[in-house]
Amino acid sequence: MQSAEKLPICLRNMCKYLLLQLKALVVNYIGQFFVKKKKMNAGEGSQSNILEFFMLVGKLKHLKRTGWMMRNVSNCEDVAGHMYRMGIMAFLLDDEASSNVDRNKCIKMALVHDIAECIVGDLTPFCGISKDEKHRKELEAMERLCSLAGEKVGKEFLDLYKEYEEQSTTEAKTVKDLDKFDMILQAFEYEKESEFTLSLQDFFNSTEGTFQNPLILKWVQELKLERSKHPQPPLLKPSEPECDQK
């Protein structure tokens, strides 16, 4: 039998061509097999992934906000309630003063901005964690959640979260205003429930002069006017936080 080197050049080239074609066919077949298998596995696992996502997010309905727990507020709000009311507030951003704001994006951002807390907990500076470490933990949690939500929606969630954290757009700054307004409105509600034996003035102090959206600023002024009608007791020092770090 002749070795390949002794075959005519044209025959050797034809053999090389046929081998390359055969190799390409085999590689293509194997590639299609694994792609098909991957799609089947993704289809089989997508339902369990979305259920896991829903159950993780559902934890927010039971996760109490750290700031209120530190003030020993009984039956304090959870993170889900906070984000829900922010979403409703964003619906009302329809006046001329907010005409440059994408209202739908604000609604979505309000419902997403604290979603990572279902994994890491409601971390505050009082929890003994740096701002950078908090951001790292929350970003890792967001990436996990987004992988469960599916590629398209997951990317939208992550983009909204990053936009809010960077505070580089009008919508992000508006949602930050909503976050702060919901906090001081909730503080007033707790003061009112206590018949003004509880003072949460430090929450108001922390937001003083920070609001930018004209409509939300009007809401703040209305709230302060209503609050000024009631006497304020001495401010209590916050207790040690019970931070749910994971």
GROMACS elastic network, one bead per residue, 0.5 to 0.9 nm:
[ bonds ]
;  ai    aj funct       b0    kb
    2     5     6  0.80508   500
    2     6     6  0.61611   500
    2     7     6  0.69448   500
    3     6     6  0.55083   500
    3     7     6  0.69497   500
    4     7     6  0.54438   500
    4     8     6  0.87105   500
    4    12     6  0.68265   500
    5     8     6  0.81511   500
    5     9     6  0.86053   500
    5    12     6  0.79493   500
    6     9     6  0.86335   500
    6    12     6  0.89651   500
    7    10     6  0.83062   500
    7    11     6  0.64027   500
    7    12     6  0.61303   500
    8    11     6  0.53008   500
    8    12     6  0.62050   500
    8    13     6  0.86959   500
    9    12     6  0.50349   500
    9    13     6  0.61349   500
    9    14     6  0.85791   500
   10    13     6  0.51720   500
   10    14     6  0.62239   500
   10    15     6  0.87167   500
   11    14     6  0.50311   500
   11    15     6  0.62187   500
   11    16     6  0.86609   500
   12    15     6  0.50944   500
   12    16     6  0.62427   500
   12    17     6  0.86278   500
   13    16     6  0.50536   500
   13    17     6  0.61313   500
   13    18     6  0.86234   500
   14    17     6  0.50153   500
   14    18     6  0.61598   500
   14    19     6  0.85670   500
   15    18     6  0.51239   500
   15    19     6  0.60993   500
   15    20     6  0.85596   500
   16    19     6  0.50987   500
   16    20     6  0.61390   500
   16    21     6  0.86138   500
   17    20     6  0.51397   500
   17    21     6  0.61940   500
   17    22     6  0.85973   500
   18    21     6  0.50533   500
   18    22     6  0.60858   500
   18    23     6  0.85094   500
   19    22     6  0.50372   500
   19    23     6  0.60386   500
   19    24     6  0.85420   500
   20    23     6  0.50076   500
   20    24     6  0.61133   500
   20    25     6  0.86091   500
   21    24     6  0.50666   500
   21    25     6  0.62033   500
   21    26     6  0.86672   500
   22    25     6  0.51037   500
   22    26     6  0.62256   500
   22    27     6  0.86287   500
   23    26     6  0.51511   500
   23    27     6  0.61239   500
   23    28     6  0.84931   500
   24    27     6  0.51480   500
   24    28     6  0.59915   500
   24    29     6  0.84908   500
   25    28     6  0.50968   500
   25    29     6  0.60536   500
   25    30     6  0.85809   500
   26    29     6  0.51102   500
   26    30     6  0.61367   500
   26    31     6  0.84577   500
   27    30     6  0.51878   500
   27    31     6  0.59918   500
   27    32     6  0.85684   500
   28    31     6  0.50259   500
   28    32     6  0.61055   500
   28    33     6  0.85343   500
   29    32     6  0.51995   500
   29    33     6  0.61590   500
   29    34     6  0.87951   500
   30    33     6  0.50449   500
   30    34     6  0.63478   500
   30    35     6  0.86228   500
   31    34     6  0.53485   500
   31    35     6  0.61182   500
   31    36     6  0.85248   500
   32    35     6  0.50670   500
   32    36     6  0.59675   500
   32    37     6  0.84160   500
   33    36     6  0.52507   500
   33    37     6  0.61265   500
   33    38     6  0.85658   500
   34    38     6  0.59118   500
   34    39     6  0.84858   500
   35    38     6  0.50082   500
   35    39     6  0.61674   500
   35    40     6  0.85780   500
   36    39     6  0.51369   500
   36    40     6  0.61870   500
   36    41     6  0.86042   500
   37    40     6  0.50285   500
   37    41     6  0.60989   500
   37    42     6  0.84821   500
   38    41     6  0.50607   500
   38    42     6  0.60141   500
   38    43     6  0.84795   500
   39    43     6  0.60371   500
   39    44     6  0.85218   500
   40    43     6  0.50344   500
   40    44     6  0.61407   500
   40    45     6  0.85356   500
   41    44     6  0.50026   500
   41    45     6  0.59753   500
   41    46     6  0.82984   500
   42    45     6  0.50849   500
   42    46     6  0.56547   500
   42    47     6  0.89946   500
   43    46     6  0.53137   500
   43    47     6  0.75317   500
   44    47     6  0.67736   500
   44    48     6  0.79614   500
   45    48     6  0.53717   500
   45    49     6  0.61061   500
   45    50     6  0.87201   500
   46    50     6  0.61198   500
   46    51     6  0.85225   500
   46   148     6  0.79316   500
   46   149     6  0.87297   500
   46   150     6  0.79610   500
   47    50     6  0.52862   500
   47    51     6  0.62162   500
   47    52     6  0.86086   500
   48    51     6  0.50610   500
   48    52     6  0.60962   500
   48    53     6  0.85709   500
   48   148     6  0.88945   500
   49    52     6  0.50855   500
   49    53     6  0.61981   500
   49    54     6  0.87124   500
   49   147     6  0.84901   500
   49   148     6  0.50868   500
   49   149     6  0.71940   500
   49   150     6  0.84441   500
   50    54     6  0.61601   500
   50    55     6  0.85776   500
   50   148     6  0.59119   500
   50   149     6  0.58671   500
   50   150     6  0.79461   500
   51    54     6  0.50611   500
   51    55     6  0.61391   500
   51    56     6  0.85512   500
   51   148     6  0.86947   500
   52    55     6  0.51399   500
   52    56     6  0.61107   500
   52    57     6  0.86041   500
   52   148     6  0.72893   500
   53    56     6  0.52081   500
   53    57     6  0.62042   500
   53    58     6  0.84621   500
   53   145     6  0.63279   500
   53   146     6  0.85157   500
   53   148     6  0.57149   500
   53   149     6  0.63304   500
   54    57     6  0.52027   500
   54    58     6  0.59760   500
   54    59     6  0.89050   500
   54   149     6  0.87677   500
   55    59     6  0.66910   500
   56    59     6  0.54949   500
   56    60     6  0.77963   500
   56   118     6  0.60473   500
   56   119     6  0.72678   500
   56   145     6  0.82120   500
   57    60     6  0.57450   500
   57    61     6  0.80077   500
   57    80     6  0.86197   500
   57   115     6  0.68678   500
   57   116     6  0.84372   500
   57   117     6  0.87687   500
   57   118     6  0.58217   500
   57   119     6  0.85602   500
   57   145     6  0.86547   500
   58    61     6  0.56589   500
   58    62     6  0.77825   500
   58    80     6  0.82593   500
   58   118     6  0.77436   500
   59    62     6  0.55276   500
   59    63     6  0.63087   500
   59    80     6  0.84870   500
   59   117     6  0.88871   500
   59   118     6  0.55949   500
   59   119     6  0.84344   500
   60    64     6  0.80515   500
   60    78     6  0.66479   500
   60    79     6  0.53954   500
   60    81     6  0.83454   500
   60   115     6  0.76108   500
   60   117     6  0.72820   500
   60   118     6  0.53806   500
   60   121     6  0.88885   500
   61    64     6  0.82037   500
   61    78     6  0.59005   500
   61    79     6  0.65867   500
   61    80     6  0.50410   500
   61    81     6  0.70667   500
   62    77     6  0.88105   500
   62    78     6  0.59310   500
   62    79     6  0.77280   500
   62    80     6  0.79386   500
   63    66     6  0.88260   500
   63    77     6  0.83817   500
   63    78     6  0.51322   500
   63    79     6  0.59127   500
   63    80     6  0.78272   500
   63   117     6  0.83279   500
   63   118     6  0.74931   500
   63   121     6  0.73953   500
   63   122     6  0.77566   500
   63   244     6  0.89317   500
   64    67     6  0.88546   500
   64    68     6  0.79159   500
   64    69     6  0.72904   500
   64    75     6  0.87140   500
   64    76     6  0.64938   500
   64    77     6  0.58643   500
   64    79     6  0.62229   500
   64   122     6  0.78807   500
   65    68     6  0.58984   500
   65    69     6  0.66001   500
   65    76     6  0.72762   500
   65    77     6  0.63953   500
   65    78     6  0.54961   500
   65    79     6  0.59133   500
   65    82     6  0.86911   500
   65   121     6  0.88695   500
   65   122     6  0.61939   500
   65   123     6  0.89876   500
   66    69     6  0.51010   500
   66    70     6  0.62007   500
   66    71     6  0.88382   500
   66   121     6  0.88542   500
   66   122     6  0.59873   500
   66   123     6  0.72850   500
   66   124     6  0.73055   500
   66   241     6  0.66262   500
   66   242     6  0.71381   500
   66   243     6  0.67380   500
   66   244     6  0.88021   500
   67    70     6  0.52797   500
   67    71     6  0.67058   500
   67   122     6  0.88416   500
   67   124     6  0.78635   500
   67   238     6  0.84996   500
   67   241     6  0.78782   500
   68    71     6  0.50989   500
   68    72     6  0.64223   500
   68    73     6  0.54702   500
   68    74     6  0.83977   500
   68    76     6  0.62193   500
   68    77     6  0.78439   500
   68   187     6  0.84690   500
   69    73     6  0.57418   500
   69    74     6  0.77716   500
   69    76     6  0.70292   500
   69   238     6  0.88194   500
   69   239     6  0.82059   500
   69   241     6  0.70294   500
   69   242     6  0.77509   500
   70    73     6  0.76384   500
   70   237     6  0.88761   500
   70   238     6  0.52147   500
   70   240     6  0.61479   500
   70   241     6  0.52452   500
   70   242     6  0.77448   500
   71    74     6  0.89676   500
   71   200     6  0.81688   500
   71   236     6  0.77144   500
   71   237     6  0.76375   500
   71   238     6  0.51362   500
   71   239     6  0.62934   500
   72    76     6  0.86265   500
   72   238     6  0.80061   500
   72   239     6  0.74380   500
   73    76     6  0.56753   500
   73   190     6  0.74982   500
   76   190     6  0.85198   500
   77    80     6  0.83277   500
   77    81     6  0.63821   500
   77    82     6  0.70831   500
   77   186     6  0.85521   500
   78    81     6  0.54493   500
   78    82     6  0.65262   500
   79    82     6  0.50928   500
   79    83     6  0.63501   500
   79    84     6  0.85870   500
   79   114     6  0.74520   500
   79   115     6  0.83867   500
   79   117     6  0.80021   500
   79   118     6  0.86725   500
   79   122     6  0.79799   500
   80    83     6  0.52623   500
   80    84     6  0.60174   500
   80    85     6  0.87190   500
   80   111     6  0.84289   500
   80   114     6  0.85778   500
   80   115     6  0.83460   500
   81    84     6  0.50457   500
   81    85     6  0.62809   500
   81    86     6  0.85743   500
   82    85     6  0.55847   500
   82    86     6  0.63634   500
   82    87     6  0.88328   500
   82   179     6  0.82089   500
   82   182     6  0.71851   500
   82   183     6  0.80865   500
   82   186     6  0.88836   500
   83    87     6  0.61995   500
   83    88     6  0.87752   500
   83   110     6  0.58880   500
   83   111     6  0.53314   500
   83   112     6  0.77731   500
   83   113     6  0.79016   500
   83   114     6  0.73448   500
   83   115     6  0.86622   500
   83   179     6  0.81712   500
   83   182     6  0.89741   500
   84    87     6  0.50955   500
   84    88     6  0.64553   500
   84    89     6  0.87333   500
   84   110     6  0.77205   500
   84   111     6  0.64768   500
   85    89     6  0.61215   500
   85    90     6  0.85735   500
   85   110     6  0.87868   500
   85   182     6  0.74714   500
   86    90     6  0.61805   500
   86    91     6  0.88118   500
   86   107     6  0.76887   500
   86   110     6  0.57590   500
   86   111     6  0.74729   500
   86   175     6  0.79264   500
   86   178     6  0.60686   500
   86   179     6  0.66699   500
   86   181     6  0.88205   500
   86   182     6  0.66516   500
   87    90     6  0.50869   500
   87    91     6  0.66349   500
   87   106     6  0.76197   500
   87   108     6  0.72735   500
   87   109     6  0.81515   500
   87   110     6  0.52869   500
   87   111     6  0.59807   500
   87   178     6  0.88611   500
   88    91     6  0.52078   500
   88    92     6  0.71745   500
   88   107     6  0.74414   500
   88   110     6  0.89835   500
   89    92     6  0.54420   500
   89    93     6  0.72682   500
   89   107     6  0.81824   500
   89   178     6  0.72120   500
   89   182     6  0.86543   500
   90    93     6  0.54207   500
   90    94     6  0.86563   500
   90   103     6  0.64429   500
   90   104     6  0.79881   500
   90   106     6  0.59641   500
   90   107     6  0.52450   500
   90   108     6  0.89567   500
   90   110     6  0.75779   500
   90   174     6  0.87562   500
   90   175     6  0.76735   500
   90   178     6  0.75589   500
   91    94     6  0.72918   500
   91   103     6  0.67047   500
   91   104     6  0.77616   500
   91   106     6  0.83251   500
   91   107     6  0.66220   500
   92    95     6  0.77706   500
   92   103     6  0.83632   500
   93    96     6  0.88343   500
   93    97     6  0.84349   500
   93    98     6  0.58585   500
   93    99     6  0.80408   500
   93   101     6  0.77962   500
   93   102     6  0.88202   500
   93   103     6  0.61970   500
   93   106     6  0.88048   500
   93   215     6  0.75239   500
   93   216     6  0.85828   500
   94    97     6  0.80781   500
   94    98     6  0.61569   500
   94    99     6  0.66895   500
   94   101     6  0.86647   500
   94   103     6  0.73735   500
   95    98     6  0.55392   500
   95    99     6  0.63798   500
   95   215     6  0.76637   500
   96   100     6  0.83557   500
   96   215     6  0.89125   500
   97   100     6  0.78284   500
   97   101     6  0.89844   500
   97   213     6  0.77722   500
   97   214     6  0.60115   500
   97   215     6  0.62160   500
   98   101     6  0.54215   500
   98   102     6  0.85670   500
   98   103     6  0.84713   500
   98   213     6  0.73197   500
   98   214     6  0.74486   500
   98   215     6  0.69661   500
   99   102     6  0.79644   500
   99   103     6  0.87718   500
  100   103     6  0.89785   500
  100   170     6  0.80559   500
  101   104     6  0.88651   500
  101   105     6  0.84934   500
  101   106     6  0.79448   500
  101   170     6  0.65130   500
  101   171     6  0.59578   500
  101   174     6  0.80126   500
  102   105     6  0.54541   500
  102   106     6  0.64059   500
  102   107     6  0.89356   500
  102   170     6  0.85181   500
  102   171     6  0.65389   500
  103   106     6  0.50303   500
  103   107     6  0.62996   500
  103   108     6  0.87747   500
  103   171     6  0.79116   500
  104   107     6  0.51197   500
  104   108     6  0.63623   500
  104   109     6  0.85793   500
  105   108     6  0.51397   500
  105   109     6  0.59824   500
  105   110     6  0.84806   500
  105   160     6  0.82142   500
  105   171     6  0.70702   500
  106   110     6  0.59676   500
  106   111     6  0.85963   500
  106   171     6  0.57711   500
  106   172     6  0.74150   500
  106   174     6  0.74521   500
  106   175     6  0.60867   500
  107   110     6  0.52320   500
  107   111     6  0.64658   500
  107   112     6  0.88631   500
  107   175     6  0.83444   500
  108   111     6  0.52253   500
  108   112     6  0.63247   500
  108   113     6  0.86199   500
  108   157     6  0.85174   500
  108   160     6  0.77430   500
  109   112     6  0.50591   500
  109   113     6  0.56882   500
  109   157     6  0.81654   500
  109   160     6  0.56527   500
  109   161     6  0.70134   500
  109   163     6  0.86686   500
  109   164     6  0.71972   500
  109   171     6  0.83187   500
  109   172     6  0.76936   500
  109   175     6  0.70888   500
  110   113     6  0.55977   500
  110   114     6  0.80383   500
  110   175     6  0.61748   500
  110   176     6  0.86693   500
  110   178     6  0.81565   500
  110   179     6  0.79816   500
  111   114     6  0.75155   500
  111   115     6  0.74368   500
  112   115     6  0.51696   500
  112   116     6  0.81848   500
  112   157     6  0.66368   500
  112   158     6  0.87656   500
  112   160     6  0.71896   500
  112   161     6  0.65537   500
  113   116     6  0.77719   500
  113   157     6  0.88259   500
  113   160     6  0.74701   500
  113   161     6  0.54904   500
  113   162     6  0.88304   500
  113   164     6  0.67433   500
  113   165     6  0.81738   500
  113   175     6  0.87609   500
  114   117     6  0.57744   500
  114   118     6  0.82488   500
  114   122     6  0.84197   500
  114   138     6  0.88554   500
  114   161     6  0.83175   500
  115   118     6  0.60694   500
  115   119     6  0.83814   500
  115   138     6  0.89024   500
  115   141     6  0.88175   500
  115   142     6  0.76016   500
  115   145     6  0.87345   500
  115   161     6  0.88069   500
  116   119     6  0.57872   500
  116   120     6  0.64919   500
  116   121     6  0.77704   500
  116   122     6  0.89189   500
  116   137     6  0.86148   500
  116   138     6  0.54712   500
  116   139     6  0.75938   500
  116   140     6  0.85035   500
  116   141     6  0.53774   500
  116   142     6  0.53695   500
  116   145     6  0.76616   500
  117   122     6  0.54937   500
  117   123     6  0.78729   500
  117   138     6  0.71541   500
  117   141     6  0.79516   500
  118   121     6  0.58945   500
  118   122     6  0.82426   500
  118   141     6  0.84213   500
  119   138     6  0.81324   500
  119   141     6  0.61200   500
  119   142     6  0.87699   500
  119   145     6  0.89095   500
  119   245     6  0.84981   500
  119   246     6  0.69571   500
  120   123     6  0.74903   500
  120   134     6  0.87933   500
  120   137     6  0.67308   500
  120   138     6  0.65836   500
  120   141     6  0.69563   500
  120   244     6  0.69164   500
  120   245     6  0.54586   500
  120   246     6  0.51733   500
  121   243     6  0.69442   500
  121   245     6  0.56223   500
  121   246     6  0.71137   500
  122   243     6  0.67284   500
  122   244     6  0.66891   500
  122   245     6  0.78965   500
  123   126     6  0.80152   500
  123   127     6  0.61787   500
  123   128     6  0.88925   500
  123   129     6  0.76862   500
  123   134     6  0.70179   500
  123   243     6  0.62313   500
  123   244     6  0.73389   500
  123   245     6  0.71237   500
  124   127     6  0.53958   500
  124   128     6  0.78688   500
  124   129     6  0.74162   500
  124   130     6  0.89117   500
  124   131     6  0.87018   500
  124   134     6  0.83260   500
  124   241     6  0.88404   500
  124   243     6  0.79471   500
  125   128     6  0.59737   500
  125   129     6  0.60220   500
  125   130     6  0.68018   500
  125   131     6  0.74088   500
  125   134     6  0.89472   500
  126   129     6  0.75214   500
  126   240     6  0.79243   500
  126   241     6  0.67354   500
  126   243     6  0.85978   500
  127   130     6  0.88070   500
  127   240     6  0.86105   500
  127   241     6  0.64636   500
  127   242     6  0.76906   500
  127   243     6  0.58400   500
  127   244     6  0.89190   500
  127   245     6  0.85266   500
  129   132     6  0.83266   500
  129   133     6  0.63732   500
  129   134     6  0.63985   500
  130   133     6  0.51904   500
  130   134     6  0.61131   500
  130   135     6  0.85819   500
  131   134     6  0.50839   500
  131   135     6  0.61660   500
  131   136     6  0.86341   500
  132   135     6  0.51003   500
  132   136     6  0.61600   500
  132   137     6  0.87038   500
  133   137     6  0.61938   500
  133   138     6  0.85598   500
  134   137     6  0.52774   500
  134   138     6  0.61689   500
  134   139     6  0.85427   500
  135   138     6  0.51438   500
  135   139     6  0.59681   500
  135   140     6  0.85653   500
  135   165     6  0.86315   500
  136   139     6  0.51871   500
  136   140     6  0.62433   500
  136   141     6  0.86235   500
  137   140     6  0.52715   500
  137   141     6  0.62483   500
  137   142     6  0.86952   500
  137   246     6  0.88216   500
  138   142     6  0.60708   500
  138   143     6  0.86028   500
  139   143     6  0.61830   500
  139   144     6  0.86417   500
  139   158     6  0.85786   500
  139   161     6  0.86181   500
  139   162     6  0.85154   500
  140   143     6  0.51677   500
  140   144     6  0.63449   500
  140   145     6  0.87517   500
  141   144     6  0.51447   500
  141   145     6  0.62373   500
  141   146     6  0.85821   500
  142   145     6  0.50443   500
  142   146     6  0.59498   500
  142   147     6  0.84937   500
  142   154     6  0.88336   500
  142   157     6  0.80610   500
  142   158     6  0.65793   500
  142   161     6  0.80233   500
  143   146     6  0.50971   500
  143   147     6  0.61552   500
  143   148     6  0.87878   500
  143   154     6  0.81533   500
  143   158     6  0.71381   500
  144   147     6  0.52485   500
  144   148     6  0.66350   500
  144   149     6  0.89578   500
  145   148     6  0.52447   500
  145   149     6  0.63299   500
  145   154     6  0.74181   500
  145   157     6  0.88573   500
  146   149     6  0.50039   500
  146   150     6  0.65524   500
  146   151     6  0.73587   500
  146   153     6  0.73874   500
  146   155     6  0.66831   500
  146   156     6  0.85804   500
  146   157     6  0.66634   500
  146   158     6  0.67196   500
  147   150     6  0.58085   500
  147   151     6  0.67583   500
  147   154     6  0.61875   500
  147   155     6  0.86484   500
  148   151     6  0.83847   500
  148   154     6  0.74705   500
  149   152     6  0.82137   500
  149   153     6  0.61854   500
  149   154     6  0.51878   500
  149   155     6  0.89262   500
  149   157     6  0.88127   500
  150   153     6  0.57764   500
  150   154     6  0.53226   500
  150   155     6  0.81074   500
  151   154     6  0.51176   500
  151   155     6  0.59613   500
  151   156     6  0.86535   500
  152   155     6  0.53952   500
  152   156     6  0.65280   500
  152   157     6  0.88794   500
  153   156     6  0.50367   500
  153   157     6  0.61805   500
  153   158     6  0.86380   500
  154   157     6  0.50806   500
  154   158     6  0.61976   500
  154   159     6  0.85600   500
  155   158     6  0.51191   500
  155   159     6  0.60217   500
  155   160     6  0.85284   500
  156   159     6  0.51098   500
  156   160     6  0.61087   500
  156   161     6  0.85450   500
  157   160     6  0.52422   500
  157   161     6  0.61729   500
  157   162     6  0.86855   500
  158   161     6  0.50528   500
  158   162     6  0.61182   500
  158   163     6  0.84799   500
  159   162     6  0.52084   500
  159   163     6  0.60366   500
  159   164     6  0.85700   500
  160   163     6  0.51033   500
  160   164     6  0.61618   500
  160   165     6  0.86256   500
  160   172     6  0.85445   500
  161   164     6  0.52007   500
  161   165     6  0.62050   500
  161   166     6  0.86538   500
  162   165     6  0.50409   500
  162   166     6  0.60333   500
  162   167     6  0.85230   500
  163   166     6  0.52422   500
  163   167     6  0.61752   500
  163   168     6  0.67512   500
  163   169     6  0.71960   500
  163   171     6  0.86341   500
  163   172     6  0.62752   500
  164   167     6  0.52373   500
  164   168     6  0.77259   500
  164   169     6  0.80804   500
  164   171     6  0.80140   500
  164   173     6  0.74972   500
  164   175     6  0.76545   500
  164   176     6  0.76447   500
  165   168     6  0.83816   500
  165   172     6  0.77735   500
  166   169     6  0.82426   500
  166   172     6  0.79135   500
  167   170     6  0.79623   500
  167   171     6  0.83848   500
  167   172     6  0.51720   500
  167   173     6  0.56844   500
  167   176     6  0.81193   500
  168   171     6  0.85600   500
  168   172     6  0.67281   500
  168   173     6  0.74344   500
  169   172     6  0.52373   500
  169   173     6  0.63688   500
  169   174     6  0.86000   500
  170   173     6  0.52143   500
  170   174     6  0.60616   500
  170   175     6  0.86571   500
  170   213     6  0.89210   500
  171   175     6  0.61533   500
  171   176     6  0.85226   500
  172   175     6  0.52175   500
  172   176     6  0.61882   500
  172   177     6  0.86978   500
  173   177     6  0.62862   500
  173   178     6  0.87322   500
  173   211     6  0.88795   500
  173   212     6  0.76032   500
  173   213     6  0.80425   500
  174   177     6  0.50183   500
  174   178     6  0.63553   500
  174   179     6  0.86798   500
  174   211     6  0.85937   500
  174   212     6  0.73685   500
  174   213     6  0.60474   500
  174   216     6  0.83419   500
  175   179     6  0.61109   500
  175   180     6  0.86693   500
  176   180     6  0.63466   500
  176   181     6  0.85637   500
  176   211     6  0.86127   500
  177   180     6  0.52000   500
  177   181     6  0.60256   500
  177   182     6  0.85101   500
  177   210     6  0.79512   500
  177   211     6  0.57043   500
  177   212     6  0.70095   500
  177   213     6  0.70310   500
  177   216     6  0.70143   500
  177   217     6  0.85399   500
  178   182     6  0.59274   500
  178   183     6  0.84063   500
  178   216     6  0.71910   500
  179   182     6  0.53861   500
  179   183     6  0.63409   500
  180   183     6  0.50425   500
  180   184     6  0.64401   500
  180   185     6  0.86016   500
  180   203     6  0.89218   500
  180   207     6  0.66973   500
  180   210     6  0.89173   500
  180   211     6  0.82347   500
  181   184     6  0.53140   500
  181   185     6  0.60182   500
  181   186     6  0.84167   500
  181   207     6  0.83804   500
  181   211     6  0.85334   500
  181   216     6  0.74949   500
  181   217     6  0.87582   500
  181   219     6  0.80485   500
  181   220     6  0.67466   500
  182   185     6  0.50625   500
  182   186     6  0.59929   500
  182   187     6  0.85009   500
  183   186     6  0.51277   500
  183   187     6  0.61638   500
  183   188     6  0.87424   500
  183   203     6  0.75120   500
  183   204     6  0.86913   500
  184   188     6  0.61734   500
  184   189     6  0.85530   500
  184   200     6  0.85889   500
  184   201     6  0.89699   500
  184   203     6  0.62025   500
  184   204     6  0.59611   500
  184   207     6  0.82375   500
  184   220     6  0.84942   500
  184   223     6  0.85611   500
  185   188     6  0.51409   500
  185   189     6  0.62909   500
  185   190     6  0.87985   500
  185   220     6  0.84253   500
  185   223     6  0.71529   500
  186   190     6  0.62971   500
  186   191     6  0.86549   500
  187   190     6  0.52136   500
  187   191     6  0.62881   500
  187   192     6  0.86309   500
  187   199     6  0.84968   500
  187   200     6  0.60228   500
  187   201     6  0.82793   500
  187   203     6  0.71464   500
  187   204     6  0.82253   500
  188   192     6  0.60763   500
  188   193     6  0.85681   500
  188   199     6  0.86930   500
  188   200     6  0.75516   500
  188   223     6  0.82160   500
  188   227     6  0.71000   500
  189   192     6  0.50003   500
  189   193     6  0.61208   500
  189   194     6  0.86622   500
  190   194     6  0.62562   500
  190   195     6  0.86485   500
  190   196     6  0.83620   500
  190   198     6  0.76645   500
  190   199     6  0.87538   500
  190   200     6  0.82774   500
  191   194     6  0.52033   500
  191   195     6  0.63851   500
  191   197     6  0.69798   500
  191   198     6  0.53178   500
  191   199     6  0.61272   500
  191   200     6  0.69816   500
  191   232     6  0.88462   500
  192   196     6  0.54811   500
  192   197     6  0.85085   500
  192   198     6  0.83450   500
  192   227     6  0.89973   500
  192   230     6  0.89090   500
  193   196     6  0.73079   500
  193   197     6  0.89620   500
  193   198     6  0.88154   500
  194   197     6  0.54843   500
  194   198     6  0.59309   500
  195   198     6  0.76353   500
  196   199     6  0.67813   500
  196   230     6  0.73320   500
  196   231     6  0.69243   500
  196   232     6  0.64207   500
  196   233     6  0.68189   500
  197   231     6  0.89665   500
  197   232     6  0.75836   500
  197   233     6  0.58355   500
  197   234     6  0.85322   500
  198   232     6  0.78327   500
  198   233     6  0.63744   500
  198   234     6  0.79166   500
  198   235     6  0.75350   500
  198   236     6  0.78344   500
  199   202     6  0.82688   500
  199   232     6  0.61377   500
  199   233     6  0.56555   500
  199   234     6  0.64586   500
  199   235     6  0.52068   500
  199   236     6  0.69711   500
  200   203     6  0.58616   500
  200   204     6  0.73379   500
  200   235     6  0.67084   500
  200   236     6  0.79287   500
  201   204     6  0.51992   500
  201   205     6  0.62102   500
  201   206     6  0.87491   500
  201   232     6  0.84250   500
  201   235     6  0.67616   500
  202   206     6  0.61239   500
  202   207     6  0.88588   500
  202   235     6  0.78313   500
  203   206     6  0.52470   500
  203   207     6  0.68141   500
  203   208     6  0.89896   500
  204   207     6  0.54796   500
  204   208     6  0.62918   500
  205   208     6  0.52526   500
  205   209     6  0.89719   500
  206   209     6  0.88912   500
  206   210     6  0.85498   500
  207   210     6  0.55106   500
  207   211     6  0.74074   500
  208   211     6  0.77012   500
  209   212     6  0.85284   500
  211   214     6  0.81187   500
  211   216     6  0.73911   500
  211   217     6  0.60473   500
  211   220     6  0.84981   500
  212   215     6  0.88706   500
  212   216     6  0.77657   500
  212   217     6  0.69040   500
  213   216     6  0.54059   500
  213   217     6  0.60509   500
  213   218     6  0.87968   500
  214   217     6  0.50039   500
  214   218     6  0.63968   500
  214   219     6  0.89119   500
  215   218     6  0.51485   500
  215   219     6  0.66017   500
  215   220     6  0.88491   500
  216   220     6  0.62688   500
  216   221     6  0.87106   500
  217   221     6  0.62761   500
  217   222     6  0.86888   500
  218   221     6  0.51051   500
  218   222     6  0.62490   500
  218   223     6  0.86332   500
  219   222     6  0.51013   500
  219   223     6  0.61786   500
  219   224     6  0.86604   500
  220   223     6  0.50823   500
  220   224     6  0.61910   500
  220   225     6  0.86046   500
  221   224     6  0.51162   500
  221   225     6  0.61419   500
  221   226     6  0.86540   500
  222   225     6  0.51250   500
  222   226     6  0.62825   500
  222   227     6  0.86298   500
  223   226     6  0.51662   500
  223   227     6  0.61110   500
  223   228     6  0.85903   500
  224   228     6  0.60225   500
  224   229     6  0.89010   500
  225   228     6  0.51841   500
  225   229     6  0.69668   500
  226   229     6  0.56605   500
  226   230     6  0.78176   500
  227   230     6  0.57736   500
  227   231     6  0.84244   500
  227   232     6  0.89645   500
  228   231     6  0.73581   500
  228   232     6  0.85977   500
  232   235     6  0.83324   500
  233   236     6  0.88705   500
  236   239     6  0.89831   500
  238   241     6  0.82120   500
